[in-house]
Each structure stands twice: as C-alpha cells, then as structure tokens.
Amino acid sequence: MLVGARSMKALALLSGGLDSAIAAKIVLEQGIEVEALNFTTPFIQQNDLTSLTDELDIKLHVVALLEDYLEVVKCPKHGYGSNMNPCIDCRILMLRKAKGHMDEVGASFIVTGEVLGQRPMSQHKDALRTIDRESDMEGLVLRPLSAKFLPPTSVEMRGWVDRERLLSIRGRSRKEQIALASSYKISKYSCPSGGCLLTDPGFSRRLRDLFDHCPHPSLNDIELLKVGRHFRLSPTSKLVVGRNEGENNRLEGLCQEGDVTFEVLGHNCPVSIARGILSRDELLVSARLEARYSDAPKDRLVDVRCRTCEGQATTLAVRPISDEELRDMRIN
C-alpha cells in the first residue's frame, strides 16, 4: 500500500496533448489526487482544455508566461534546438513556476508527460537531470511514461507512488500512448504530438529578425509574426502583407498606433501593415509591394492609399514592385 496515498496530491503539467493526459491518468489510477497546471506562451496555440480536464475529473489552473518567457527565448542559457526553440531553458522555467504553484494547491510533487528520447534536445537523461537540478526540483518530478528507464525519484522511494505501476516507454512512436488512451477512455486530447512555433524554420527566421531589430518586442509584435508575408524595409521598419481573407482580418485587428495600412484603389488587394519608422522611400516601397499582391496590372501606375491607424491618409501613384526587387527584402 502506498504511504499516505489517500492524502497525497500531485500537480500535473497538462499541455492538452496525449502524453501529459496519460501521465496524469496513471497517477490518478494510484489513488492520488491530481490538479492540472497549463502554461500558455505566445508561441503555442492555446486549446480549450476544459473537455479534457472534465474527462479526467481534475481541476485546471492556467498560467500565462510572457515577459520572463521572452527573455528565455532571446537568450537561453542552454542554447537552441534546430531553430529558435530553447527547449531545456523552457522546461526549467516551467518547473520553477510550477514549484511556486505546488504550495498554493498543496501538492507534494510534479507530474509531466515527458518521454525519454521523444525530443532530441530536452528529453534525454542528461537534459532531464539538468532540468530538475536547475529548477530546484530534483527528486520531485515524476515522469510516469518513462519512469522505469529513469532512476527512482524521491516520490517513488518514499512510497508515494508504486514504481511497478509506472511505464517504460521511450522514443518518438506514440502507439503505446494511443492504446493507453483508448483503454483509459481518454479522447479529448488535442493531438498525438503538439507543436511549438519556435521549432518552425520560417517562424524562427521572422522571430530572429524581430529580435535583431527590436530588442524589446510587445505581445502584438509577436502576434504579427504569425500572419502574412514579411518584408524587412530597413533596420527600423517592416511590412506585413496578408495572404487571404482570414489573415487580412487578423492584420486589421493587430493594427496599432503608428502603423500604416495600404489599399490599392479600384482593385482587389490584401491588407498590409507597415510598422516602424518609415522614410519617404520606404513608404513608396511599401505601396509598391501592396500593388504587387493586388490584382492591379503589373505594368502600369496604380494609386495606393496609405493610411495611418489614426486616420491620416495620402495617395501615391506607384508601379508594382518586381519579384526580383522584393526578393532580398523577404524575411521568410
């Protein structure tokens, strides 16, 4: 029998994906109370976890990581993965934050859905040891899916959980997890494998460009990276051009004081936003880019209205920019 299992509580880091849901369920099956903690960041699409936590019958806490998370992304101690993903530093930050919430909810340890060997940068034994040590959580992070491949934690050695009922899963395949989800009747997870924009090469190039030219970006600046075609006009300015109706609507919503929008008069055209300090030449280039992505003729002058978000407007007669001219400006 587990030592104090009836009064034991765990705090599970719940992403909404398959692995973290099963990890929480494994601990619940041992008669331990579990509450869920979900961290949101500007780089992970937030899903509604209500259905999943209802299915697991656990309480959910949601915490936003913003400024301190951006600092980690800008300058990670342990470096990046293949793109702008600071996976080890990200896990350290999340565990540090989770440690603070343990006292609030009365939890004795943390549960994660990490699987040994699933992610090359952060889910190998040395990385997991580093993460636990630098988050000051050594011995108190239980990884039920790969526990039998890892040294026993204090949680196991103290008899809070039964190590024999933990699992020995490793690698990138999720066949075992999908089978477990079926047996546990877990169906509300978001997808078998989650995604982070920081692992995407195109998004990472945009983010790196933003950090290079704007050391202290706002959340709006980050959201703008997720939409449209991006062009670097100068060290102090850029242009974003919508690709479809959905992106046009998002760009209109992201327009803020100081931005300039563009419209090709008499022709169908995308929404474009220029952000930063624009010279006269950069305003002209922006208008020509807007004309290039409209249905206006590419071989004659067209009128492009430039309007600030405060309502000031001017009209420029420009010729659409050529693909050769825009090539070096394209960020992605």
C-alpha positions as CSV (number, residue, x, y, z in Angstrom):
1,M,0.0,0.0,0.0
2,L,1.3,3.5,-0.8
3,V,2.5,5.7,2.0
4,G,-0.1,8.4,2.6
5,A,-1.7,7.9,-0.9
6,R,-5.1,9.0,0.3
7,S,-4.0,12.4,1.3
8,M,-1.3,12.8,-1.4
9,K,-1.8,15.4,-4.2
10,A,0.2,15.9,-7.4
11,L,0.3,18.8,-9.8
12,A,0.4,17.7,-13.4
13,L,1.7,19.8,-16.2
14,L,-1.0,19.5,-18.8
15,S,-0.4,20.6,-22.3
16,G,-3.6,19.2,-23.7
17,G,-1.8,16.6,-25.7
18,L,-1.8,12.9,-25.4
19,D,1.3,12.3,-23.2
20,S,0.5,14.7,-20.4
21,A,-3.1,13.4,-20.2
22,I,-2.0,9.8,-19.9
23,A,0.7,10.8,-17.3
24,A,-2.0,12.5,-15.2
25,K,-4.3,9.4,-15.5
26,I,-1.6,7.0,-14.4
27,V,-1.1,8.9,-11.2
28,L,-4.9,9.2,-10.7
29,E,-5.1,5.4,-11.0
30,Q,-2.9,5.1,-8.0
31,G,-5.5,6.9,-5.8
32,I,-3.6,10.2,-5.7
33,E,-5.4,13.5,-6.1
34,V,-4.3,15.4,-9.2
35,E,-4.7,19.0,-10.2
36,A,-3.6,20.3,-13.6
37,L,-1.4,23.3,-14.5
38,N,-1.3,24.6,-18.0
39,F,1.2,27.2,-19.2
40,T,0.4,29.4,-22.1
41,T,3.0,31.2,-24.2
42,P,2.8,33.4,-27.3
43,F,4.3,30.5,-29.3
44,I,1.9,27.7,-28.6
45,Q,-1.7,27.7,-29.8
46,Q,-3.9,27.6,-26.7
47,N,-6.5,24.9,-26.8
48,D,-9.6,24.7,-24.6
49,L,-8.6,22.1,-22.0
50,T,-12.0,22.1,-20.3
51,S,-13.2,18.9,-22.0
52,L,-10.0,17.1,-21.2
53,T,-9.9,18.0,-17.5
54,D,-13.6,17.2,-17.3
55,E,-12.8,13.8,-18.8
56,L,-10.0,13.3,-16.3
57,D,-12.1,14.8,-13.5
58,I,-9.4,17.2,-12.3
59,K,-9.2,20.9,-11.5
60,L,-7.3,23.1,-14.0
61,H,-5.1,26.1,-13.4
62,V,-3.9,28.2,-16.4
63,V,-0.9,30.5,-16.1
64,A,0.5,32.8,-18.8
65,L,4.2,33.0,-19.4
66,L,5.0,36.3,-21.2
67,E,7.9,38.7,-20.3
68,D,10.1,36.1,-18.5
69,Y,9.4,33.6,-21.2
70,L,10.5,36.1,-23.9
71,E,13.8,36.7,-22.0
72,V,14.4,32.9,-22.1
73,V,13.7,32.8,-25.8
74,K,16.0,35.7,-26.6
75,C,19.0,34.4,-24.6
76,P,18.7,30.8,-23.5
77,K,21.5,29.5,-21.2
78,H,21.4,26.1,-22.8
79,G,21.0,27.3,-26.4
80,Y,18.5,26.5,-29.1
81,G,17.4,23.4,-30.8
82,S,17.3,23.2,-34.6
83,N,15.5,26.6,-34.8
84,M,14.6,29.1,-32.1
85,N,13.4,26.5,-29.6
86,P,15.1,26.8,-26.2
87,C,13.7,23.5,-25.0
88,I,15.8,23.0,-21.9
89,D,15.5,26.5,-20.6
90,C,11.8,26.4,-21.4
91,R,11.3,23.3,-19.2
92,I,13.4,24.8,-16.4
93,L,11.3,27.9,-16.4
94,M,8.0,25.9,-16.4
95,L,9.2,23.7,-13.5
96,R,10.3,26.8,-11.5
97,K,6.9,28.3,-12.0
98,A,5.2,25.0,-11.2
99,K,7.2,24.8,-7.9
100,G,5.6,28.0,-6.8
101,H,2.1,26.7,-7.5
102,M,2.7,23.4,-5.6
103,D,2.4,25.3,-2.3
104,E,-0.7,27.1,-3.4
105,V,-2.6,23.8,-4.2
106,G,-1.0,21.7,-1.5
107,A,0.8,19.4,-4.0
108,S,3.8,17.2,-3.0
109,F,5.3,16.6,-6.4
110,I,5.0,17.4,-10.1
111,V,3.9,15.0,-12.9
112,T,4.9,15.6,-16.6
113,G,4.2,13.7,-19.8
114,E,7.9,13.7,-20.9
115,V,9.0,10.6,-22.8
116,L,12.7,9.6,-22.9
117,G,14.1,10.0,-26.4
118,Q,11.0,11.7,-27.8
119,R,12.6,15.1,-28.3
120,P,16.3,15.1,-29.0
121,M,17.3,18.3,-27.2
122,S,15.4,18.1,-23.9
123,Q,14.2,14.5,-23.3
124,H,17.4,12.5,-22.8
125,K,18.8,11.6,-19.4
126,D,21.4,14.3,-19.1
127,A,19.0,17.0,-20.1
128,L,16.3,15.8,-17.7
129,R,18.9,15.8,-14.8
130,T,19.9,19.4,-15.8
131,I,16.3,20.5,-15.9
132,D,15.4,19.0,-12.5
133,R,18.6,20.4,-10.9
134,E,18.4,23.9,-12.3
135,S,14.7,24.2,-11.4
136,D,15.5,23.1,-7.9
137,M,13.1,20.2,-8.3
138,E,15.4,17.2,-8.0
139,G,13.5,14.1,-7.0
140,L,10.1,15.7,-7.1
141,V,9.4,15.4,-10.9
142,L,7.7,12.2,-11.8
143,R,7.7,11.1,-15.5
144,P,5.3,8.1,-15.4
145,L,5.6,7.2,-19.1
146,S,9.4,6.6,-18.9
147,A,9.9,6.1,-15.2
148,K,11.3,2.6,-15.5
149,F,14.1,3.9,-17.7
150,L,15.0,6.6,-15.2
151,P,16.5,6.5,-11.7
152,P,13.8,6.2,-9.0
153,T,12.7,9.7,-7.8
154,S,12.1,10.7,-4.2
155,V,8.4,10.3,-5.0
156,E,8.9,6.6,-5.7
157,M,11.4,5.9,-2.9
158,R,9.1,7.5,-0.3
159,G,6.3,5.2,-1.4
160,W,4.1,8.0,-2.6
161,V,3.6,6.1,-5.9
162,D,4.1,2.5,-6.8
163,R,7.0,2.3,-9.3
164,E,5.9,-1.1,-10.5
165,R,2.7,0.5,-11.9
166,L,4.7,3.1,-13.9
167,L,5.7,2.6,-17.5
168,S,8.7,2.0,-19.7
169,I,8.0,4.0,-22.9
170,R,10.8,5.6,-24.9
171,G,11.2,7.0,-28.4
172,R,9.0,9.0,-30.8
173,S,6.3,6.5,-31.6
174,R,3.0,7.1,-29.8
175,K,1.4,3.7,-30.5
176,E,1.5,2.7,-26.8
177,Q,0.1,6.0,-25.7
178,I,-2.7,5.8,-28.2
179,A,-3.6,2.3,-27.0
180,L,-3.5,3.5,-23.4
181,A,-5.8,6.5,-24.2
182,S,-8.3,4.0,-25.6
183,S,-8.1,1.8,-22.5
184,Y,-8.4,4.8,-20.2
185,K,-11.3,6.2,-22.3
186,I,-9.3,9.4,-22.9
187,S,-10.4,11.0,-26.1
188,K,-10.4,14.8,-25.6
189,Y,-6.6,15.4,-26.1
190,S,-5.7,17.9,-28.8
191,C,-3.5,15.7,-31.0
192,P,-0.9,12.9,-30.6
193,S,2.0,15.3,-30.9
194,G,1.9,19.0,-30.0
195,G,3.6,21.8,-31.9
196,C,5.6,24.9,-30.9
197,L,6.1,27.7,-33.4
198,L,9.7,28.0,-32.2
199,T,10.5,24.8,-33.9
200,D,9.2,26.1,-37.2
201,P,12.0,27.3,-39.5
202,G,10.0,30.1,-41.2
203,F,8.6,31.5,-38.0
204,S,12.1,31.3,-36.4
205,R,13.6,33.4,-39.1
206,R,10.9,36.0,-38.5
207,L,11.4,35.9,-34.8
208,R,15.2,36.2,-35.1
209,D,14.7,39.2,-37.4
210,L,12.4,40.8,-34.9
211,F,14.9,40.3,-32.0
212,D,17.7,41.7,-34.2
213,H,15.8,44.9,-34.9
214,C,13.5,45.2,-31.8
215,P,15.2,44.0,-28.6
216,H,12.0,44.5,-26.6
217,P,9.1,43.4,-28.7
218,S,5.5,43.7,-27.5
219,L,3.0,40.8,-27.5
220,N,1.4,42.5,-30.5
221,D,4.8,42.3,-32.3
222,I,4.9,38.6,-31.6
223,E,1.3,38.0,-32.8
224,L,2.1,39.9,-36.0
225,L,4.8,37.3,-36.8
226,K,2.1,34.6,-37.1
227,V,0.4,36.3,-40.0
228,G,1.1,37.1,-43.7
229,R,4.2,37.7,-45.8
230,H,7.0,39.6,-44.0
231,F,9.4,42.1,-45.6
232,R,12.3,44.0,-44.0
233,L,12.2,47.6,-45.3
234,S,15.0,49.0,-43.2
235,P,16.6,48.4,-39.7
236,T,13.7,50.4,-38.2
237,S,10.7,49.2,-40.4
238,K,9.0,46.2,-41.9
239,L,5.9,45.4,-44.0
240,V,3.4,42.5,-43.5
241,V,1.1,41.6,-46.3
242,G,-2.0,39.4,-45.8
243,R,-2.3,36.2,-47.9
244,N,-6.1,35.5,-47.5
245,E,-9.2,36.9,-46.0
246,G,-8.6,35.3,-42.6
247,E,-5.1,36.9,-42.4
248,N,-6.5,40.2,-43.7
249,N,-8.9,40.2,-40.8
250,R,-6.2,39.4,-38.3
251,L,-4.0,42.1,-39.6
252,E,-6.8,44.7,-39.2
253,G,-7.1,43.6,-35.6
254,L,-3.4,43.9,-35.0
255,C,-3.1,47.4,-36.4
256,Q,-1.9,49.8,-33.7
257,E,-0.9,53.4,-33.2
258,G,2.0,54.3,-35.5
259,D,1.2,51.6,-38.1
260,V,0.4,52.5,-41.7
261,T,-2.0,50.4,-43.9
262,F,-2.3,50.3,-47.7
263,E,-5.1,50.0,-50.2
264,V,-4.9,49.8,-54.0
265,L,-7.7,52.0,-55.2
266,G,-10.1,50.3,-57.7
267,H,-8.6,46.9,-57.4
268,N,-8.9,43.9,-55.0
269,C,-5.9,43.9,-52.7
270,P,-4.7,42.4,-49.4
271,V,-4.4,44.2,-46.1
272,S,-0.8,45.3,-45.5
273,I,0.7,46.9,-42.3
274,A,4.0,48.8,-42.2
275,R,5.4,49.1,-38.7
276,G,8.3,51.2,-37.5
277,I,9.9,54.4,-38.6
278,L,9.2,54.9,-42.3
279,S,11.2,57.2,-44.7
280,R,9.5,58.5,-47.8
281,D,11.4,55.9,-49.9
282,E,10.2,53.1,-47.6
283,L,6.6,54.3,-47.8
284,L,6.9,54.1,-51.6
285,V,8.4,50.6,-51.5
286,S,5.5,49.5,-49.2
287,A,2.9,50.9,-51.6
288,R,4.7,49.1,-54.5
289,L,4.6,45.8,-52.5
290,E,0.9,46.3,-51.8
291,A,0.3,46.8,-55.5
292,R,2.3,43.7,-56.4
293,Y,0.0,41.5,-54.3
294,S,-3.2,43.1,-55.6
295,D,-5.0,42.2,-58.9
296,A,-3.9,45.5,-60.4
297,P,-1.9,45.4,-63.7
298,K,1.8,44.9,-63.1
299,D,3.0,47.1,-65.9
300,R,1.4,50.4,-65.2
301,L,1.0,53.0,-62.4
302,V,-1.7,52.4,-59.8
303,D,-3.0,54.6,-57.0
304,V,-2.3,53.3,-53.5
305,R,-3.8,54.9,-50.4
306,C,-1.6,55.0,-47.4
307,R,-3.4,55.5,-44.1
308,T,-2.2,55.7,-40.5
309,C,-4.3,54.0,-37.8
310,E,-5.0,57.5,-36.6
311,G,-6.8,58.3,-39.9
312,Q,-4.3,60.4,-41.7
313,A,-4.1,59.4,-45.4
314,T,-2.2,60.1,-48.6
315,T,-2.3,58.6,-52.1
316,L,0.7,57.5,-54.0
317,A,0.9,56.6,-57.7
318,V,3.3,53.7,-58.0
319,R,4.3,50.8,-60.3
320,P,4.0,47.3,-58.6
321,I,7.4,46.1,-57.4
322,S,9.0,43.2,-59.3
323,D,9.7,39.8,-57.8
324,E,13.5,40.4,-58.3
325,E,13.3,43.7,-56.3
326,L,11.4,42.2,-53.4
327,R,13.5,39.0,-53.1
328,D,16.1,40.4,-50.8
329,M,13.5,42.1,-48.6
330,R,11.6,38.9,-47.9
331,I,12.1,37.7,-44.3
332,N,10.5,34.2,-44.7
